[in-house]
Amino acid sequence: MLLNLLEYHWAEDIDDALLLLARTDIKTVPLAGGTYLLGLQNDSIQAVVDLRDLGLAYITEDVHGIHIGAMTTLQSMADTPILKNLAMGLLVRAALASSSSRLIRNSATLGGTLAVGAASQADLLTALAVLDSEVVLRSGSRMQINLEGGTNDRPGLALSGITFKGKQERSVPFSSLELERRSNELIVEVIIPHPAAGCGTSFMRIGRTATDVALLNAAALVEIANGCYRRVRLALGGVNMEPVRLQIVEKELEGQPVASSPADGQRILAALQKGIAHFRPPPDFRASSDYRRVSGVNLAYRVLEEAMNTSNWHSVITSESSTPTGPWPSGGLED
Ligand SMILES: Cc1cc2nc3c(=O)[nH]c(=O)nc-3n(C[C@H](O)[C@H](O)[C@H](O)COP(=O)(O)OP(=O)(O)OC[C@H]3O[C@@H](n4cnc5c(N)ncnc54)[C@H](O)[C@@H]3O)c2cc1C
């Protein structure tokens, strides 16, 4: 409960919202779907700015990539054809897995989930980590300057209380959002660069039950070009954990030639043995750190293998040079 809430603002223009959020005399925060904020016990929040009418619920596509507005709900992400076709529906699967309740998915927004971060318990964050996504942030400021001053000999300007309004927009990589975002900055949208046509992706999770939060989740994206692994992305995450990119594993595999299944398997294992040493997941009442590390190797192996197989299939089919040698993994786009 926000027991000290004094003001509710329904902003109709993004600049108005930014100026309200920039106030320093009254603590003002954005209100998106409200699924997290309204249940929060925080006595310092005095005002909220409702973002519903700012036109930030959209999913569009242009040359830079796919733009997902901050007010897009998790359910809209799961339903949109553009995202179903992006990276084999990776974001769709992760959005659906983020909350098993459609009621919550209908309210919870992308911006709210990013702002809450690990505490949102959303699988979406791990999927965003492998897509090289960028987050667009905007802030506003208002400055009142009095130019009336001066002396009798040299009077000042006949202007009092001029108001300067400023705004700033910048984009930060998703991986550094937590560190870089300032408290008065509004998350406006997420931009996901188009992955190459032949890339393969995979997303898996471990939970106590199918609908529970993920004790651990893993996402991988693999792109093959000219018979080599050109781009490899691998991230592990889970409940109360920031997603972690295993960059050592990625570097070990990038540039390597595509091999037969057993040889690729050996290579993945060797890379994981090197890279997992830097994976130090936190313990909590659900799972110990050791459990998460051991399961992490297993899960990371499986997502990399699936993403590599899929990418391999794409490259074989597009080059039409040989017959595919493995099963096509299911997209898993269940609701
Ligand atoms: C009982 C319950 C269980 C839940 N379990 C899960 C779960 O397992 N997995 C899951 O993914 N989600 C879960 N959620 C929902 C979770 O709260 C949302 O995923 C998300 O974290 C909040 O999104 P929202 O749009 O409702 O944000 P809000 O609650 O409106 O806001 C959350 C925070 O983000 C800030 N904020 C919102 N939008 C912006 C923006 N554009 N820019 C800057 N800051 C912003 C707000 O000021 C606030 O501090 C659960 C919710 C409930 C009520």
The ligand as an SDF file (V2000), in Angstrom:
LIG
                    3D

 53 58  0  0  0  0  0  0  0  0999 V2000
    0.6770  -11.5860   -7.0900 C   0  0  0  0  0  0  0  0  0  0  0  0
    1.5750  -11.1760   -8.2220 C   0  0  0  0  0  0  0  0  0  0  0  0
    2.5160  -12.0570   -8.6830 C   0  0  0  0  0  0  0  0  0  0  0  0
    3.3470  -11.7140   -9.7390 C   0  0  0  0  0  0  0  0  0  0  0  0
    4.2260  -12.6280  -10.1940 N   0  0  0  0  0  0  0  0  0  0  0  0
    4.9480  -12.3340  -11.2790 C   0  0  0  0  0  0  0  0  0  0  0  0
    5.8060  -13.2970  -11.8490 C   0  0  0  0  0  0  0  0  0  0  0  0
    5.9330  -14.3980  -11.3510 O   0  0  0  0  0  0  0  0  0  0  0  0
    6.4910  -12.9720  -12.9710 N   0  0  0  0  0  0  0  0  0  0  0  0
    6.3640  -11.7390  -13.5420 C   0  0  0  0  0  0  0  0  0  0  0  0
    6.9630  -11.4600  -14.5670 O   0  0  0  0  0  0  0  0  0  0  0  0
    5.5850  -10.8150  -13.0290 N   0  0  0  0  0  0  0  0  0  0  0  0
    4.8600  -11.0820  -11.9120 C   0  0  0  0  0  0  0  0  0  0  0  0
    4.0310  -10.1550  -11.4140 N   0  0  0  0  0  0  0  0  0  0  0  0
    3.8840   -8.8970  -12.1320 C   0  0  0  0  0  0  0  0  0  0  0  0
    5.0680   -7.9850  -12.0090 C   0  0  0  0  0  0  0  0  0  0  0  0
    4.7580   -7.1730  -10.9660 O   0  0  0  0  0  0  0  0  0  0  0  0
    5.2610   -7.3640  -13.3730 C   0  0  0  0  0  0  0  0  0  0  0  0
    5.9370   -8.2960  -14.2010 O   0  0  0  0  0  0  0  0  0  0  0  0
    6.0810   -6.1170  -13.4840 C   0  0  0  0  0  0  0  0  0  0  0  0
    7.1870   -6.3020  -12.6560 O   0  0  0  0  0  0  0  0  0  0  0  0
    5.3610   -4.8880  -13.1220 C   0  0  0  0  0  0  0  0  0  0  0  0
    4.8080   -4.3850  -14.2590 O   0  0  0  0  0  0  0  0  0  0  0  0
    3.6780   -3.2830  -14.2020 P   0  0  0  0  0  0  0  0  0  0  0  0
    3.4670   -2.8190  -15.5900 O   0  0  0  0  0  0  0  0  0  0  0  0
    2.4970   -3.7680  -13.4520 O   0  0  0  0  0  0  0  0  0  0  0  0
    4.4340   -2.1230  -13.3910 O   0  0  0  0  0  0  0  0  0  0  0  0
    3.9450   -1.2290  -12.1540 P   0  0  0  0  0  0  0  0  0  0  0  0
    3.5450   -2.0820  -11.0180 O   0  0  0  0  0  0  0  0  0  0  0  0
    2.9900   -0.2120  -12.6120 O   0  0  0  0  0  0  0  0  0  0  0  0
    5.3330   -0.5150  -11.8420 O   0  0  0  0  0  0  0  0  0  0  0  0
    6.4210   -1.2370  -11.3160 C   0  0  0  0  0  0  0  0  0  0  0  0
    7.5890   -0.2840  -11.0850 C   0  0  0  0  0  0  0  0  0  0  0  0
    8.1260    0.1340  -12.3270 O   0  0  0  0  0  0  0  0  0  0  0  0
    8.0630    1.5520  -12.4590 C   0  0  0  0  0  0  0  0  0  0  0  0
    7.7010    1.7920  -13.8680 N   0  0  0  0  0  0  0  0  0  0  0  0
    6.6380    1.3160  -14.5250 C   0  0  0  0  0  0  0  0  0  0  0  0
    6.6950    1.6670  -15.8270 N   0  0  0  0  0  0  0  0  0  0  0  0
    7.8170    2.4050  -15.9660 C   0  0  0  0  0  0  0  0  0  0  0  0
    8.4390    3.0470  -17.0820 C   0  0  0  0  0  0  0  0  0  0  0  0
    7.9080    3.0310  -18.3110 N   0  0  0  0  0  0  0  0  0  0  0  0
    9.5960    3.6990  -16.8740 N   0  0  0  0  0  0  0  0  0  0  0  0
   10.1580    3.7390  -15.6480 C   0  0  0  0  0  0  0  0  0  0  0  0
    9.6370    3.1350  -14.5610 N   0  0  0  0  0  0  0  0  0  0  0  0
    8.4740    2.4750  -14.7190 C   0  0  0  0  0  0  0  0  0  0  0  0
    6.9910    1.9990  -11.4720 C   0  0  0  0  0  0  0  0  0  0  0  0
    7.2000    3.3180  -11.0440 O   0  0  0  0  0  0  0  0  0  0  0  0
    7.2060    0.9910  -10.3550 C   0  0  0  0  0  0  0  0  0  0  0  0
    8.2860    1.3980   -9.5470 O   0  0  0  0  0  0  0  0  0  0  0  0
    3.2220  -10.4420  -10.3390 C   0  0  0  0  0  0  0  0  0  0  0  0
    2.2820   -9.5450   -9.8650 C   0  0  0  0  0  0  0  0  0  0  0  0
    1.4610   -9.9020   -8.8200 C   0  0  0  0  0  0  0  0  0  0  0  0
    0.4320   -8.9200   -8.3310 C   0  0  0  0  0  0  0  0  0  0  0  0
  1  2  1  0
  2  3  1  0
  2 52  2  0
  3  4  2  0
  4  5  1  0
  4 50  1  0
  5  6  2  0
  6  7  1  0
  6 13  1  0
  7  8  2  0
  7  9  1  0
  9 10  1  0
 10 11  2  0
 10 12  1  0
 12 13  2  0
 13 14  1  0
 14 15  1  0
 14 50  1  0
 15 16  1  0
 16 17  1  0
 16 18  1  0
 18 19  1  0
 18 20  1  0
 20 21  1  0
 20 22  1  0
 22 23  1  0
 23 24  1  0
 24 25  2  0
 24 26  1  0
 24 27  1  0
 27 28  1  0
 28 29  2  0
 28 30  1  0
 28 31  1  0
 31 32  1  0
 32 33  1  0
 33 34  1  0
 33 48  1  0
 34 35  1  0
 35 36  1  0
 35 46  1  0
 36 37  1  0
 36 45  1  0
 37 38  2  0
 38 39  1  0
 39 40  1  0
 39 45  2  0
 40 41  1  0
 40 42  2  0
 42 43  1  0
 43 44  2  0
 44 45  1  0
 46 47  1  0
 46 48  1  0
 48 49  1  0
 50 51  2  0
 51 52  1  0
 52 53  1  0
M  END
$$$$
